[in-house]
Amino acid sequence: MTWPEQAVVVVTGAAGGIGLAAATWFAERGARVFSLDRPGATPSVGDPVGEVVEVDVTSEESVRAAVTTVVERAGRVDALVAGAGVAEGDTGAEDMSLERWSLTIGVNLTGVFLTCRDFGRVMLEQGSGRIVAIASMSGQHVVNVPQRQVAYNASKAGVVAMVKSLAYEWVGRGVRVNALSPGYVDTPLLTNRTDLHPLWKEQTPAGRFATPEEIAGGVGYLLSDEAAFCVGTELLMDGGYAIP
């Protein structure tokens, strides 16, 4: 797979899970990587990857400051992986507080929009760029059994719809936008429910969780030259969960 020479790649949520794996994947292939995550975040494994920039994706001011920092240092942005996300845990819809709903939607949907919008502006000015937003199989399938997650499901469905809209608006101006929707991935988001791991693996025809590195490879494909005709695509990497 090929990318622009010495590509400048921005990854949000880069301190752990899929974001960290994606940042590592691109750094190993010669990209100049900017790892963006919340203030005070430290990598869940190893050392920070590339150049670290703090950002609160729910804050318009913070996102704009991060964009300014990247552009001042690198002069351009070739690719964005919008990977910052949270899960609200196991809460029935009738018991979910507005605060918890707003946090989940704020990070998973509004945060992705602000990140795509502001880095997208740089790409539109350049006349080129590539974006992958991390959604979830939960955006297609209501993954509510036994863990209930109405806000998470809604936020990820929103990401997929938003990606299609951005792709339609921007492809004629040189910017490709796609989504990647993972199934169950072996990341810190799953570690707090080890009691459900056997069930989740049973529900997945592949019989296991994906590794973050596998998902990072899918991100790399969508951002590569070989995926140039992928526009507004949702790449589902769920180990067959959607088959039954």
Backbone as JSON, one array per atom type, in Angstrom:
{
  "sequence": "MTWPEQAVVVVTGAAGGIGLAAATWFAERGARVFSLDRPGATPSVGDPVGEVVEVDVTSEESVRAAVTTVVERAGRVDALVAGAGVAEGDTGAEDMSLERWSLTIGVNLTGVFLTCRDFGRVMLEQGSGRIVAIASMSGQHVVNVPQRQVAYNASKAGVVAMVKSLAYEWVGRGVRVNALSPGYVDTPLLTNRTDLHPLWKEQTPAGRFATPEEIAGGVGYLLSDEAAFCVGTELLMDGGYAIP",
  "N": [[0.84, -1.2, 0.0], [0.45, 2.26, -0.71], [1.28, 5.69, 0.07], [1.2, 9.32, 0.13], [4.51, 10.67, -0.28], [6.5, 10.84, 2.65], [4.26, 11.3, 4.31], [2.08, 13.34, 6.25], [0.46, 12.42, 9.02], [-2.31, 12.55, 11.09], [-3.51, 11.43, 14.16], [-6.2, 10.91, 16.26], [-7.1, 10.11, 19.65], [-4.85, 8.66, 20.25], [-3.46, 7.54, 22.35], [-4.04, 5.0, 23.13], [-5.34, 1.65, 22.41], [-7.02, 1.27, 19.29], [-6.26, 3.72, 18.15], [-3.58, 4.14, 19.06], [-2.4, 1.89, 17.89], [-2.79, 2.5, 15.19], [-1.31, 4.89, 14.91], [1.25, 3.87, 15.43], [1.49, 2.03, 13.33], [1.56, 3.67, 11.02], [3.82, 5.24, 11.61], [5.82, 3.32, 11.52], [5.98, 2.95, 8.84], [7.12, 5.13, 7.76], [5.75, 7.57, 7.89], [5.14, 10.93, 9.02], [4.02, 11.32, 12.09], [1.43, 12.68, 14.04], [0.38, 12.45, 17.23], [-2.58, 12.73, 18.82], [-4.33, 13.36, 21.79], [-6.34, 13.44, 24.81], [-5.64, 15.93, 27.35], [-2.98, 15.05, 29.48], [-3.09, 12.34, 28.93], [-1.54, 9.17, 28.66], [0.35, 6.76, 26.81], [-1.12, 3.53, 26.53], [0.46, 1.38, 26.1], [3.92, 1.11, 25.94], [5.95, 3.81, 24.6], [5.11, 7.27, 23.73], [3.97, 7.86, 20.38], [5.45, 9.37, 17.62], [4.89, 12.9, 17.26], [3.54, 14.47, 19.98], [0.45, 15.95, 20.68], [-1.7, 17.73, 22.71], [-5.25, 17.51, 23.02], [-8.66, 18.32, 23.43], [-11.26, 16.83, 22.14], [-13.89, 17.57, 22.27], [-13.97, 20.24, 22.48], [-14.19, 23.14, 20.67], [-12.32, 25.22, 20.56], [-9.99, 23.93, 21.51], [-9.57, 21.95, 19.55], [-9.11, 23.54, 17.29], [-6.76, 24.8, 18.09], [-5.04, 22.61, 18.15], [-4.97, 21.94, 15.43], [-3.71, 24.24, 14.43], [-1.19, 23.96, 15.66], [-0.2, 21.56, 14.47], [-0.11, 22.3, 11.74], [1.64, 24.46, 11.83], [3.98, 23.15, 12.55], [4.32, 21.12, 10.61], [3.38, 22.02, 8.16], [1.44, 21.0, 6.5], [-1.35, 18.68, 6.11], [-1.82, 15.4, 5.46], [-3.33, 13.13, 6.03], [-5.96, 12.01, 8.17], [-6.85, 10.26, 11.05], [-9.63, 9.8, 12.75], [-10.04, 8.88, 15.73], [-10.7, 9.09, 18.44], [-12.62, 8.1, 21.24], [-15.3, 7.06, 23.48], [-16.95, 4.77, 25.73], [-20.14, 4.35, 27.21], [-20.69, 2.46, 29.11], [-22.69, 0.07, 30.96], [-25.8, 0.87, 30.9], [-29.23, 1.21, 31.21], [-31.52, 2.71, 28.91], [-33.6, 4.14, 30.12], [-32.49, 4.89, 32.47], [-30.33, 6.43, 31.94], [-28.33, 9.26, 32.42], [-28.54, 12.7, 31.42], [-26.08, 13.92, 31.43], [-24.26, 11.77, 31.06], [-25.09, 10.82, 28.56], [-24.56, 13.12, 27.01], [-21.77, 13.3, 27.26], [-20.9, 10.98, 25.91], [-21.97, 11.31, 23.29], [-20.76, 13.73, 22.8], [-17.94, 13.21, 22.68], [-17.77, 11.0, 20.86], [-19.25, 11.67, 18.57], [-19.7, 14.55, 18.14], [-17.06, 15.28, 18.65], [-15.69, 13.88, 16.63], [-16.79, 15.15, 14.43], [-15.87, 17.87, 14.79], [-13.11, 17.47, 14.63], [-12.81, 16.35, 12.05], [-13.92, 18.44, 10.55], [-12.19, 20.68, 11.05], [-9.53, 19.84, 10.52], [-10.14, 19.0, 8.01], [-10.61, 21.4, 6.67], [-8.02, 22.35, 6.26], [-7.08, 20.42, 4.49], [-8.82, 20.82, 2.34], [-8.01, 23.34, 1.52], [-5.49, 22.69, 0.63], [-6.18, 21.08, -1.45], [-6.14, 18.37, -1.36], [-6.35, 15.3, 0.5], [-7.01, 12.81, 3.05], [-9.31, 11.02, 4.99], [-10.16, 8.96, 7.7], [-12.71, 7.92, 9.75], [-13.28, 6.42, 12.86], [-15.79, 4.27, 13.41], [-18.2, 1.94, 14.4], [-19.31, -1.47, 14.6], [-21.56, -1.33, 16.03], [-22.93, 0.82, 15.09], [-24.38, -0.17, 13.0], [-25.64, -2.46, 13.91], [-27.65, -3.12, 16.64], [-26.0, -3.49, 19.33], [-26.77, -4.6, 22.07], [-27.01, -6.62, 23.87], [-25.55, -8.57, 26.32], [-25.01, -6.08, 27.28], [-26.07, -2.8, 27.65], [-26.23, 0.05, 25.6], [-27.16, 2.63, 24.56], [-26.44, 5.31, 23.93], [-23.86, 5.05, 22.9], [-24.32, 3.37, 20.65], [-25.98, 5.09, 19.15], [-24.23, 7.24, 18.72], [-22.22, 6.12, 17.09], [-23.62, 5.29, 14.83], [-24.28, 7.8, 13.95], [-21.75, 8.76, 13.23], [-21.18, 7.23, 10.93], [-23.19, 8.14, 9.15], [-22.48, 10.83, 9.02], [-19.93, 10.68, 7.85], [-20.58, 9.81, 5.27], [-21.93, 12.07, 4.34], [-19.9, 14.05, 4.48], [-18.09, 12.91, 2.69], [-19.49, 13.05, 0.28], [-19.7, 15.81, -0.06], [-17.0, 16.62, -0.23], [-15.37, 15.08, -1.96], [-15.12, 15.94, -4.62], [-13.41, 17.99, -4.3], [-10.99, 17.05, -3.72], [-10.67, 15.61, -1.34], [-10.9, 12.64, 0.33], [-13.2, 10.75, 2.25], [-13.84, 8.25, 4.59], [-15.23, 5.54, 6.56], [-14.36, 3.31, 9.21], [-15.54, 0.43, 10.68], [-15.16, -1.3, 13.45], [-15.57, -4.56, 14.97], [-15.65, -6.39, 17.99], [-12.77, -5.54, 19.68], [-9.55, -6.16, 21.0], [-8.96, -4.14, 23.24], [-8.39, -1.52, 25.75], [-11.04, -0.7, 26.25], [-12.55, -2.99, 26.51], [-11.64, -4.29, 28.73], [-12.87, -3.93, 31.18], [-15.03, -5.58, 31.32], [-14.57, -8.39, 31.57], [-16.03, -10.6, 32.25], [-17.87, -10.9, 30.25], [-16.48, -11.64, 28.02], [-16.28, -14.39, 27.02], [-18.92, -14.76, 25.99], [-19.09, -12.69, 24.05], [-17.11, -13.5, 22.26], [-18.24, -15.9, 21.45], [-20.44, -14.92, 20.07], [-19.24, -13.9, 17.86], [-18.42, -15.03, 14.74], [-15.73, -15.54, 13.96], [-14.63, -16.26, 16.33], [-13.0, -14.92, 18.14], [-11.45, -11.89, 19.45], [-10.61, -8.98, 17.51], [-7.27, -7.82, 16.88], [-5.77, -4.69, 17.79], [-3.86, -4.01, 15.9], [-4.67, -5.32, 13.58], [-6.96, -3.85, 12.92], [-5.77, -1.39, 12.5], [-4.41, -1.94, 10.14], [-6.55, -2.05, 8.37], [-7.34, 0.63, 8.45], [-5.07, 1.75, 7.32], [-5.28, 0.75, 4.7], [-7.64, 2.08, 3.76], [-6.71, 4.67, 3.7], [-4.83, 4.59, 1.77], [-3.31, 4.82, -1.56], [-4.31, 2.76, -3.08], [-6.94, 2.55, -2.35], [-8.28, 4.55, -3.64], [-10.73, 4.82, -4.94], [-12.58, 4.44, -3.03], [-15.08, 6.0, -1.48], [-16.87, 7.57, 0.94], [-17.26, 5.12, 2.07], [-18.05, 2.43, 4.29], [-16.07, 0.41, 6.0], [-16.44, -2.67, 7.27], [-15.17, -4.42, 9.91], [-15.59, -6.99, 11.54], [-15.25, -9.64, 12.25], [-17.17, -11.34, 11.28], [-19.52, -10.92, 12.69], [-21.85, -9.71, 11.76], [-22.98, -11.52, 10.03], [-24.89, -13.66, 10.77]],
  "CA": [[0.0, 0.0, 0.0], [1.27, 3.46, -0.86], [0.77, 6.97, 0.54], [2.08, 10.41, -0.29], [5.83, 10.6, 0.32], [6.63, 11.51, 3.94], [2.91, 11.76, 4.63], [1.78, 13.85, 7.59], [-0.73, 11.7, 9.47], [-2.81, 12.95, 12.41], [-4.35, 10.38, 14.77], [-6.79, 11.26, 17.55], [-7.25, 8.91, 20.48], [-3.63, 7.92, 19.94], [-2.79, 7.04, 23.55], [-4.36, 3.61, 23.4], [-6.24, 0.92, 21.53], [-6.9, 1.38, 17.83], [-5.51, 4.93, 17.83], [-2.16, 3.88, 19.27], [-1.97, 0.95, 16.87], [-2.74, 3.2, 13.91], [-0.15, 5.78, 14.94], [2.44, 3.03, 15.31], [1.48, 1.44, 11.98], [2.01, 4.68, 10.06], [5.19, 5.63, 11.94], [6.71, 2.26, 11.04], [6.04, 3.03, 7.38], [7.79, 6.35, 7.34], [4.94, 8.79, 7.97], [5.34, 11.84, 10.14], [2.79, 11.1, 12.84], [1.05, 13.52, 15.18], [-0.51, 11.7, 18.12], [-3.44, 13.65, 19.57], [-5.2, 12.76, 22.8], [-6.77, 14.36, 25.85], [-4.55, 16.37, 28.22], [-2.57, 14.11, 30.52], [-3.16, 10.94, 28.5], [-0.27, 8.49, 28.4], [0.12, 5.54, 26.03], [-1.42, 2.33, 27.31], [1.56, 0.45, 25.88], [5.12, 1.71, 25.39], [6.18, 5.25, 24.6], [4.3, 8.01, 22.76], [4.35, 7.69, 18.98], [5.51, 10.61, 16.87], [4.82, 14.17, 17.96], [2.34, 14.45, 20.82], [-0.28, 17.21, 20.8], [-2.88, 17.55, 23.55], [-6.48, 18.05, 22.47], [-9.97, 17.9, 23.91], [-12.01, 16.84, 20.88], [-15.21, 18.16, 22.46], [-13.79, 21.69, 22.57], [-13.86, 23.77, 19.39], [-11.08, 25.97, 20.73], [-8.89, 23.0, 21.64], [-9.32, 21.32, 18.25], [-8.5, 24.54, 16.42], [-5.38, 24.99, 18.54], [-4.27, 21.45, 17.71], [-4.77, 22.1, 14.0], [-2.68, 25.27, 14.26], [0.09, 23.38, 16.05], [0.24, 20.61, 13.44], [0.21, 23.02, 10.5], [2.86, 25.24, 12.07], [5.14, 22.25, 12.6], [4.5, 20.27, 9.42], [3.06, 22.75, 6.94], [0.33, 20.39, 5.77], [-1.93, 17.47, 6.7], [-2.18, 14.49, 4.38], [-4.32, 12.13, 6.43], [-6.5, 12.09, 9.53], [-7.58, 9.13, 11.63], [-10.44, 10.32, 13.84], [-10.24, 7.66, 16.5], [-11.03, 9.29, 19.85], [-13.96, 7.6, 21.56], [-15.58, 6.54, 24.81], [-18.16, 3.95, 25.86], [-20.8, 4.81, 28.43], [-20.89, 1.38, 30.07], [-23.95, -0.69, 30.93], [-26.87, 1.68, 31.49], [-30.47, 1.2, 30.46], [-31.88, 4.04, 28.39], [-34.47, 4.85, 31.05], [-31.7, 5.33, 33.62], [-29.16, 7.19, 31.51], [-28.37, 10.69, 32.71], [-28.2, 13.59, 30.31], [-24.63, 14.15, 31.5], [-23.56, 10.64, 30.44], [-25.45, 10.86, 27.14], [-23.86, 14.24, 26.38], [-20.35, 12.97, 27.18], [-20.69, 9.98, 24.85], [-22.21, 11.96, 22.0], [-19.78, 14.81, 22.65], [-16.65, 12.67, 22.24], [-17.85, 10.06, 19.73], [-19.87, 12.24, 17.37], [-19.3, 15.95, 17.99], [-15.6, 15.32, 18.57], [-15.28, 13.45, 15.29], [-17.15, 16.23, 13.5], [-14.95, 19.0, 14.93], [-11.8, 17.06, 14.13], [-12.89, 16.24, 10.58], [-14.18, 19.76, 9.97], [-11.09, 21.62, 11.13], [-8.42, 19.31, 9.71], [-10.65, 18.97, 6.64], [-10.4, 22.72, 6.07], [-6.63, 22.39, 5.8], [-7.0, 19.55, 3.31], [-9.53, 21.47, 1.24], [-7.14, 24.42, 1.04], [-4.41, 22.04, -0.11], [-6.74, 20.38, -2.6], [-5.93, 16.93, -1.22], [-6.36, 14.78, 1.86], [-7.71, 11.55, 3.26], [-9.82, 10.92, 6.35], [-10.89, 7.77, 8.16], [-13.32, 8.05, 11.07], [-13.54, 5.13, 13.47], [-17.17, 4.1, 13.86], [-18.34, 0.67, 15.11], [-20.41, -2.33, 14.14], [-22.73, -0.91, 16.8], [-23.68, 1.77, 14.29], [-25.24, -0.94, 12.1], [-26.37, -3.49, 14.65], [-27.85, -2.68, 18.02], [-25.29, -4.42, 20.19], [-27.32, -4.25, 23.38], [-27.22, -7.82, 24.69], [-26.35, -8.13, 27.46], [-24.61, -4.74, 27.7], [-26.93, -1.79, 27.03], [-25.37, 1.18, 25.26], [-27.94, 3.4, 23.6], [-25.7, 6.49, 23.49], [-22.74, 4.58, 22.06], [-24.89, 2.94, 19.37], [-26.43, 6.27, 18.42], [-23.08, 8.05, 18.3], [-21.49, 5.47, 16.01], [-24.47, 5.41, 13.65], [-24.12, 9.17, 13.5], [-20.45, 8.89, 12.55], [-21.3, 6.66, 9.58], [-23.99, 9.06, 8.34], [-21.68, 12.03, 8.82], [-18.88, 10.36, 6.88], [-21.17, 9.8, 3.93], [-22.2, 13.46, 3.97], [-18.63, 14.72, 4.22], [-17.52, 12.34, 1.47], [-20.24, 13.58, -0.86], [-19.36, 17.22, -0.21], [-15.59, 16.95, -0.38], [-14.57, 14.29, -2.9], [-14.84, 16.72, -5.81], [-12.41, 19.0, -3.95], [-9.73, 16.37, -3.46], [-10.58, 15.01, -0.01], [-11.66, 11.4, 0.48], [-13.61, 10.47, 3.62], [-14.42, 6.92, 4.77], [-15.37, 5.08, 7.94], [-14.03, 1.92, 9.52], [-16.38, -0.01, 11.8], [-14.68, -2.55, 14.04], [-16.34, -5.33, 15.93], [-14.97, -6.44, 19.28], [-11.32, -5.42, 19.54], [-8.85, -6.34, 22.27], [-8.48, -2.83, 23.68], [-8.8, -1.23, 27.14], [-12.49, -0.53, 26.4], [-13.16, -4.27, 26.84], [-11.05, -4.94, 29.9], [-13.7, -3.82, 32.38], [-16.12, -6.56, 31.28], [-13.99, -9.7, 31.24], [-17.06, -11.62, 32.44], [-18.63, -11.06, 29.01], [-15.61, -12.01, 26.9], [-16.67, -15.66, 26.38], [-20.14, -14.56, 25.21], [-18.8, -11.87, 22.88], [-16.37, -14.34, 21.3], [-19.21, -16.85, 20.9], [-21.29, -14.19, 19.13], [-18.42, -13.54, 16.7], [-18.07, -16.26, 14.04], [-14.29, -15.77, 13.97], [-14.32, -16.88, 17.61], [-11.99, -14.18, 18.89], [-11.44, -10.45, 19.26], [-9.58, -8.45, 16.63], [-6.18, -7.08, 17.51], [-5.71, -3.31, 17.3], [-3.0, -3.95, 14.72], [-5.48, -5.7, 12.42], [-7.81, -2.72, 12.57], [-4.87, -0.38, 11.96], [-4.17, -2.3, 8.75], [-7.72, -1.61, 7.6], [-7.24, 2.08, 8.34], [-4.02, 2.01, 6.33], [-5.82, 0.51, 3.36], [-8.57, 3.14, 3.37], [-5.97, 5.9, 3.47], [-3.8, 4.34, 0.76], [-3.63, 5.1, -2.96], [-5.08, 1.65, -3.62], [-8.35, 2.74, -2.0], [-8.65, 5.86, -4.18], [-12.13, 4.84, -5.38], [-13.44, 4.29, -1.84], [-15.58, 7.33, -1.11], [-18.05, 7.38, 1.77], [-17.36, 3.69, 2.35], [-17.92, 1.93, 5.66], [-15.4, -0.88, 6.02], [-16.85, -3.41, 8.47], [-14.2, -5.43, 10.31], [-16.28, -7.48, 12.75], [-15.08, -11.07, 12.45], [-18.37, -12.04, 10.85], [-20.64, -10.69, 13.62], [-23.07, -9.3, 11.05], [-23.43, -12.55, 9.09], [-26.13, -14.37, 11.14]],
  "C": [[0.88, 1.25, 0.0], [0.51, 4.71, -0.4], [1.62, 8.08, -0.05], [3.43, 10.3, 0.41], [5.88, 11.43, 1.6], [5.29, 12.11, 4.39], [2.83, 12.26, 6.07], [0.44, 13.27, 8.01], [-1.08, 12.12, 10.9], [-3.73, 11.86, 12.92], [-4.88, 10.9, 16.09], [-7.1, 9.98, 18.33], [-6.02, 8.03, 20.41], [-2.91, 7.36, 21.16], [-3.1, 5.58, 23.84], [-5.2, 2.97, 22.33], [-5.95, 1.09, 20.06], [-6.08, 2.61, 17.44], [-4.02, 4.74, 17.97], [-1.62, 2.93, 18.21], [-1.85, 1.61, 15.51], [-1.54, 4.14, 13.84], [1.14, 5.0, 14.76], [2.58, 2.48, 13.9], [2.02, 2.44, 10.96], [3.45, 5.11, 10.33], [6.18, 4.59, 11.41], [6.87, 2.27, 9.53], [6.51, 4.39, 6.88], [6.98, 7.63, 7.38], [5.41, 9.66, 9.13], [4.02, 11.86, 10.9], [2.64, 12.13, 13.95], [0.02, 12.76, 15.99], [-1.28, 12.67, 19.01], [-4.28, 12.87, 20.57], [-5.47, 13.79, 23.88], [-5.58, 14.77, 26.72], [-4.26, 15.35, 29.31], [-2.6, 12.66, 30.12], [-1.77, 10.4, 28.25], [-0.55, 7.2, 27.66], [-0.15, 4.34, 26.92], [-0.32, 1.29, 27.18], [2.75, 1.22, 25.32], [5.17, 3.23, 25.5], [5.25, 5.95, 23.61], [4.85, 7.83, 21.35], [4.35, 9.04, 18.3], [5.5, 11.84, 17.76], [3.48, 14.28, 18.69], [1.75, 15.86, 20.91], [-1.52, 16.94, 21.65], [-4.1, 18.19, 22.89], [-7.67, 17.49, 23.24], [-10.9, 17.98, 22.7], [-13.41, 17.42, 21.03], [-15.16, 19.68, 22.51], [-13.37, 22.25, 21.22], [-12.53, 24.52, 19.48], [-9.87, 25.05, 20.78], [-8.55, 22.34, 20.3], [-8.64, 22.32, 17.3], [-7.05, 24.8, 16.8], [-4.5, 23.83, 18.09], [-3.98, 21.51, 16.21], [-3.66, 23.11, 13.73], [-1.3, 24.72, 14.58], [0.64, 22.45, 14.97], [0.68, 21.35, 12.18], [1.48, 23.86, 10.67], [4.1, 24.36, 12.04], [5.4, 21.56, 11.26], [4.18, 20.96, 8.1], [1.9, 22.2, 6.15], [-0.23, 19.22, 6.58], [-2.39, 16.59, 5.55], [-3.29, 13.52, 4.75], [-4.71, 12.34, 7.89], [-7.18, 10.78, 9.88], [-8.31, 9.67, 12.85], [-10.86, 9.16, 14.73], [-10.6, 7.85, 17.96], [-12.45, 8.82, 20.13], [-14.06, 7.13, 22.99], [-16.8, 5.62, 24.72], [-18.81, 4.26, 27.2], [-21.05, 3.71, 29.44], [-22.28, 0.77, 29.94], [-25.03, 0.09, 31.66], [-28.11, 1.59, 30.62], [-30.87, 2.6, 30.04], [-32.72, 4.83, 29.39], [-33.71, 5.39, 32.26], [-30.51, 6.2, 33.23], [-29.34, 8.68, 31.8], [-28.04, 11.49, 31.46], [-26.71, 13.85, 30.27], [-23.87, 13.03, 30.79], [-23.84, 10.58, 28.95], [-24.62, 11.94, 26.42], [-22.37, 13.97, 26.25], [-20.08, 12.02, 26.02], [-20.88, 10.59, 23.48], [-21.15, 13.03, 21.74], [-18.44, 14.32, 22.14], [-16.8, 11.91, 20.92], [-18.4, 10.67, 18.45], [-19.45, 13.7, 17.15], [-17.78, 16.06, 17.86], [-15.08, 14.89, 17.22], [-15.61, 14.54, 14.27], [-16.16, 17.39, 13.58], [-13.58, 18.68, 14.36], [-11.78, 16.99, 12.61], [-13.07, 17.62, 9.95], [-12.91, 20.61, 9.92], [-9.83, 21.12, 10.41], [-8.83, 19.23, 8.24], [-10.47, 20.3, 5.94], [-8.99, 22.85, 5.52], [-6.48, 21.59, 4.51], [-7.68, 20.2, 2.11], [-8.7, 22.63, 0.67], [-5.98, 23.87, 0.23], [-4.89, 21.45, -1.43], [-6.52, 18.88, -2.55], [-5.96, 16.53, 0.25], [-7.21, 13.53, 1.96], [-8.1, 11.45, 4.73], [-10.46, 9.56, 6.56], [-11.41, 8.05, 9.56], [-13.62, 6.65, 11.61], [-14.96, 5.11, 14.01], [-17.24, 2.79, 14.65], [-19.41, -0.16, 14.44], [-21.69, -1.97, 14.87], [-23.54, 0.16, 16.09], [-24.62, 1.11, 13.31], [-26.17, -1.87, 12.85], [-26.47, -3.07, 16.1], [-27.25, -3.73, 18.95], [-25.65, -4.09, 21.63], [-27.44, -5.45, 24.31], [-25.86, -8.42, 25.04], [-26.02, -6.7, 27.9], [-25.42, -3.7, 26.94], [-26.13, -0.52, 26.8], [-26.03, 2.07, 24.21], [-27.16, 4.61, 23.08], [-24.55, 6.11, 22.56], [-23.25, 4.17, 20.68], [-25.29, 4.14, 18.52], [-25.27, 7.09, 17.89], [-22.38, 7.44, 17.11], [-22.31, 5.44, 14.72], [-24.36, 6.81, 13.07], [-22.81, 9.39, 12.77], [-20.54, 8.37, 11.12], [-22.08, 7.6, 8.66], [-23.2, 10.34, 8.04], [-20.59, 11.81, 7.78], [-19.42, 10.37, 5.46], [-21.44, 11.23, 3.44], [-20.91, 14.21, 3.64], [-18.01, 14.22, 2.91], [-18.19, 12.92, 0.23], [-19.86, 15.03, -1.13], [-17.93, 17.45, -0.7], [-14.84, 16.19, -1.47], [-14.22, 15.07, -4.15], [-13.8, 17.81, -5.58], [-11.12, 18.35, -3.45], [-9.59, 15.67, -2.13], [-11.49, 13.79, 0.07], [-11.97, 11.15, 1.95], [-14.28, 9.1, 3.66], [-14.51, 6.6, 6.25], [-14.89, 3.64, 8.06], [-14.8, 1.54, 10.78], [-15.88, -1.34, 12.34], [-15.77, -3.26, 14.81], [-15.63, -5.28, 17.27], [-13.46, -6.49, 19.07], [-10.68, -5.51, 20.92], [-8.17, -5.03, 22.67], [-8.9, -2.59, 25.13], [-10.3, -1.05, 27.32], [-13.19, -1.84, 26.79], [-12.71, -4.84, 28.18], [-11.94, -4.88, 31.14], [-14.87, -4.79, 32.38], [-15.59, -7.92, 30.87], [-15.02, -10.82, 31.42], [-17.86, -11.89, 31.17], [-17.78, -11.52, 27.83], [-16.0, -13.34, 26.25], [-17.92, -15.5, 25.5], [-19.86, -13.77, 23.94], [-18.03, -12.66, 21.82], [-17.31, -15.37, 20.66], [-20.11, -16.19, 19.87], [-20.56, -13.82, 17.84], [-17.99, -14.81, 15.98], [-16.58, -16.56, 13.99], [-13.8, -16.36, 15.29], [-13.29, -16.17, 18.46], [-12.21, -12.69, 18.71], [-10.4, -10.09, 18.19], [-8.45, -7.87, 17.46], [-6.22, -5.64, 17.0], [-4.89, -3.18, 16.02], [-3.75, -4.36, 13.46], [-6.37, -4.54, 11.96], [-6.97, -1.6, 11.97], [-4.54, -0.67, 10.49], [-5.32, -1.91, 7.85], [-7.73, -0.11, 7.41], [-6.21, 2.44, 7.28], [-4.51, 1.8, 4.91], [-6.71, 1.66, 2.9], [-7.87, 4.46, 3.07], [-4.95, 5.77, 2.33], [-4.27, 4.75, -0.63], [-4.49, 4.0, -3.56], [-6.57, 1.77, -3.34], [-8.9, 4.05, -2.57], [-10.1, 5.95, -4.61], [-13.09, 4.54, -4.24], [-13.82, 5.68, -1.36], [-16.88, 7.14, -0.32], [-18.3, 5.93, 2.13], [-17.33, 3.44, 3.86], [-17.32, 0.54, 5.58], [-15.71, -1.57, 7.34], [-15.83, -4.51, 8.76], [-14.68, -6.01, 11.64], [-16.15, -8.98, 12.97], [-16.3, -11.89, 12.1], [-19.59, -11.82, 11.73], [-21.94, -10.42, 12.88], [-23.66, -10.4, 10.16], [-24.76, -13.19, 9.52], [-27.37, -13.51, 10.99]]
}
